[in-house]
Amino acid sequence: MNAAEIARNLHGRKQPSGCVARCPAHEDHNPSLSLKDADDGRILVKCHAGCPQDAVVGALKTKGLWPEPKPRYAGRIAVSYDYRDEAGDLLYQVVRTDPKGFFQRQPDGFGGWINRKGKRQVLYRLREVLEASIVFCVEGERDVETLRRYGFVATTNAGGADAPWLPQYTESLRGREVILIPDNDPPGRKRVLRIARALLGNVSRLIILELEVGPRTSPTGSIRGTLS
């Protein structure tokens, strides 16, 4: 479905710059809704009578005139991890698929999802982090949940080992004791060093804890460095 098809269903018409039709979000006697196909595949809508965009999209969905986003990722959803703000409101999810893959999605405001990176990126389990004095920082949401089952406060950032460490992550950890646990591979160790550089001088204590796993042994820990 494109802009022209939506306009046609609303008894609208084409114009050189797009289409116009009666807005379904209010009693529209004169066509006040403009529709246009964007280059990236989206449909741009605007009510010139003042209806909010989400109200227009909601009304179009009610009429069955709004296309569902096409899935961009193969595989079934195995697990999803909620990233919430300080008040506990959902900002976005990191979704793991099977076969293994990851993507972000955010609520569309109408009970569905938009497969798009969250505009505001925050630490995982942010509310717990802000209430804690000691925080473990690991690579991946699954490791966070493992530590939480043992009673620890833990966090990570979305995007894996190559994701940038943003200034707001450092601010959320300011003044806390932070224990960094790297994945046992070169990207994981590089990630921890990158985070350590950002946190140094901003946290009360910084520890890098490397876990070593032998072929027939349980994981053991060694402290690589303690920085105050």
Protein Blocks (a to p, Z undefined) as FASTA:
>chain_A
ZZklmmmmnopacdfklccdddfkbccfbdcbdcdddfkopacdddfkopafklmmmmmm
mnopaccdddfbecjdfbdcddddfkopafbdcdddddddddddddehlopacddddfba
cdehklmmmmpmbdcddedjklmmmmmmnopacdddehijmlccdfklmmmmgoiacddd
ddfbfklmmmmmmmmmmmgopambdcdddddddfkbccddddfbdcZZ
